[in-house]
Amino acid sequence: MKDVIERSDIGNSAAGGVRQLMVALAVSAAICSAQAAERDASRLGTTLTPLGGEVAASADGTIPAWAPPGPQDNGWSYGQVRGQHWKFKDDKPLYSIDANNVAQYASKLSPGQLELFKKIPGYRMDVYPTRRSCAAPDFVAENTKKNVGFASLDGDGLALQEAHVPGVPFPMPTTGAEVMWNMKMRYRGVGFDMSKTVSGLSPRKGGGDWLRTSTDWFIYTPWGEKGSALFSSFDRLESSTYFAYQEPAALAGQSGVITTKAGEQATTFYYFPGQRRVRRMPSYSYDAPQIGLDNQYTIDESNVFFGPMDRFDWKLVGKQELLVPYNAFGAYDASAKIEDVAKPDSMAPEYRRYELHRVWVVEANVRQGMRHQAPKRLFYIDEDSWNGLMAVDYDKQGQIWKVREGYTIPVYETGTCDMEAQAQYNLVDGRYLYDMTSVGVGKNDHRWLTENAGNPRLKRDFYTSDNLRAISER
């Protein structure tokens, strides 16, 4: 009898194990099926925009359904102020937010924005109708569709390994790192040219002068050539950058080149005119302070985020509907006076525009064994364009330290949207800076290049130490 019972128990146990296995397999199959559905390329251009945003309107209709926006300019040509030719330039604010009514809109604001209202006297946001003005050329849309199930990160899940370019690598992202790479690889043509970009840093509290710089700036993205290629065929080069200071006198003549490859620390060469020498700067990356900005601005704070990602773990928090800088032409207004735009405590509200949009939220925390000035960061990435719209940096005590805003605009040359100009508020020091603007330069000085038309800056050998020395010596 005992033997029969034991055999029966064994049989029941085996049957239970089979049932558990079948349940586990069913769950696994369901997960795989759900993931396959999430990464179904046929959704692009139907329920999703060609670049992966949701086509549908928000539940209350404030965010309209996406439709191909068509040309955004009205008779614009290079040299004219971009914002004066935008098709919705006559929009008026729907409402304004200040310290008196901010609680009413708190659910649509990031933690960093809420802190700005607390810390900056008179801070105001003017909110406009939502205009989904971002699209993509057909070849970018086609490459994006080909990337579904094809594009890949490296073994650590931190650096882009392969993708069809130009195109969004992960239009249906499942990790924070994928979202950040979509931002890095957004289509912006083959080059971005600013012969005079304007940056400024507000004075220390208690007195002093503004620190303002003017720079000749060029960014080269060879994988942005029209057509289709593999990212690996460009040696996984993200971008090459050239910059040369024009003002102030203390910096004039200094220049540099930065080459950034996926998964590698940037290679930087810098020319010092006083020494008439080019030096390699191996530590000019991550949270190293940028030259000439009083230790207020690190390398990886540029462009909302710039550089390698290996010092952080990247968590995909999800999507939110937030009031974000959008169609913000004020930072690109070459006809404006800098004194009218850069007020003592913040960028003037009349030159900032906010709209309600859906954004991907990514949380970055310093990886074990790594170090960074900001151990925690939040990034807010636009679903339609993959531009970085906002970021929040926390200090080692867990308090909000820095808040960045990226000013996205429709780019008439590329048919997409891009972000170069930005502002950053240091809430601990009580100072702020603006960067990569064309305010006050007297003409439209931002140019997005879509073809390699013999420009010497659209060649890899322009970004070498030897060439930097040759073009910088004077």
Secondary structure by P-SEA (a helix, b strand, c coil): caaaaaaaaaaaaaaaaaaaaaaaaaaaaaaaaaaaaaacccccccccccccccccccccccccccccccccccccccccccccccccccccccccccccccccccccccaaaaaaaacccbbbbbbccccccccccaaaaaaaaaaccccccccccccccccccccccccccccaaaaaaaaaacccccbbbbcbbbbbbbccccbbbbbbbbbbbbbbbcccccbbbbccccccccbbbbbbbccccccccccbbbbbcccccbbbbbbbcccccccccccccccccccccccccccccccccccccccbbbbbcccccccccccccccccccccccccccccccccccbbbbbbbbbbbbbcccccccccccbbbbbbbcccccccbbbbbcccccccbbbbbbbbbbccccbbbbccccccccccccccccccccccccccbbbbcccccccccccccccaaaaaaaccc
